[in-house]
Amino acid sequence: MSYSAKSVVIDIANNWGSSTNLGLREIDFYYQGSKILLTQSSYTAYASSYFNDDVNYHPKLAFDTSLSLVDGSYGTTWLAWSYTTTNQRLIVVFNSEQIFDSIVINNYHHNGSFTDRGTKNVNIYISSNAVTNTTYDSETDSYSLIFNGQFSQHSSSNSEDPQELSLILLGGTALIDMAMDIQAFSDSVFDACLDAVAYYQDVEICLVDISTIGDITQDALLDLLLSERIFENIQTDLIAYFQSLSEPHLDIYLGAWSNKDNKLDLYCGFEDLLNINLDITTASQQLKNAFLDINIANGILTGDAGLDIYLGDGNKTQNIGLDMLTVSTKPEYKSVYAMHLNSAIREL
Amino acid sequence: MAQPNTYWLFNNTSGDGANTGNASGGAGGSSSNWVLMDLVNDSLAWCSEQQTDGDAIAGTRYPVVIPDSGSNEAEKTFVKDASAAIFDQVPLAGTTAGGQSGGDTRYVFAIYFDGATAGVPYLEAWDSYEHSTATNNFLGSGTPAESSIKAITTTNAVPGSATWAGTPLAGTDSRIELDTAALTAAKNLYFNIKQLVVNGTHSPGSSTALVLTLRYLYS
């Protein structure tokens, strides 16, 4: 069976007889026959003590699989504080919950000698928590016992001497899932295809990102549902301006109020402005140099009237107050030119 | 002890009452009603306010909207009930920031254990049922603290705040304990959960592979 643990807690009761030291060379974890390779960045280790607070006997050394299992113990082995030979706790806390199915230890030795310093009677627990309590035999009710026995004394030779522990069988770890169906849309659909549902969502809840709309309209047909949604809170008729865009990246906001260099085709606007006054003053403030195609007036003027009116051509065109009904008297292929607010329309 | 059976339930009312029906659910305390989830076919879904309790699963899905700036808690929480083919709302889910009836409430989701466990049960979130990664954008893209799924244990008490922050769920690195110790007998464990999407952290998208996982040890 396999074990899943965030922490492995090793409670060491005593050693193999030394009166001066208690130590352990290495504890290795295996899963499906392979050693789980651990470096000191893979885990955090704690112990009740380590030899004279010398990092070369730090508990982290006991779990580092890159260290040698032969030769001297300095820099490769955990060793408890001087003359501390009983009741020590050694802990490894993995960065992420680790799954293993067996544990192999190499007990203390120094060039094959001093093996009586090795760990003897041991309880090993696992926990799904990050355990940092280094007090021997404490809080064990919160952990699951997986080993209760002895570590073999290392052989009297300068060699590896692995011992696989007989672990206590637990029932196992159960993982029970519930599916999550997650969807999220942005209120700024910067480069999305026009998705009616998505857009509907965005527009209803959020302020419309006009620049986004400009991007989206590059190739997209106007989504009328979108326009309906934003009608109430926006100060321009997007239907008109959407349909009249001649430049793909025209920002609608600019299109409404700052369309300085673009041709604004009011023909579409005409259809959407049936019931409101066409506020030329507003448009003219930002359309000083624009070409205004008066084909908008086709429905009012005669069908053959190629009437072109230039606004902002150097003359002060605001406040002209051009009365279309006046012009609608069938000028018949004539052109008109509004010179001034108070000028009479004259034939050229 | 044998492996306990577990049952996931949700309260589809605004009545903040315990699941007295245990594995069967049904009417509970304070006019609550507990519905047993089908873990094979049902799924948990967060939606915008446009989604309505009882909407057909086959109909329009109104996702959570990532705001232009700041964060946005999912306005509504549902269990997509496959057998009834509807979005069944969990009105007490989330916080008051989400716009449902939730907040400092306790009895929202329940997992009923019919026996003891050998360790504390956990609630986790993973990319898939393989439980090997938790790097989906909705789970924080590898930064567990940035997971959009946040949960809080209410087994023993209310959250203590109507706008509880919760713990982001992502793998084993960031998860919640559903109780304070291993279970010694049958018990209902309760939790609340929300989705909080953050501009600049979470991206428009969708996933049906993500799973909410109950992990427990048994002996």
Interface residues (C-beta under 8 A of the other chain):
Chain A: S4 K6 N95 S96 E97 S127 S128 N129 D141 S142 S144 L170 G171 G172 T173 A174 L175 I176 D177 M178 A179 M180 D181 I182 Q183 A184 F185 S186 D187 S188 V189 A192 V197 A198 Q201 D202 E204 I205 C206 L207 D209
Chain B: M1 A2 Q3 T6 W8 M37 L39 D42 S43 L44 A45 W46 S48 E49 Q50 T60 R61 Y62 P63 V64 V65 I66 P67 D68 K80 A118 G119 V120 Y122 A125 W126 Y129 H131 F138 S148 I149 G171 T172 D173 A181 A182 Q195 V197 H202 S203 P204 G205 S206 S207 T208 L210 V211 L212 T213 L214 R215 Y216 L217 Y218 S219
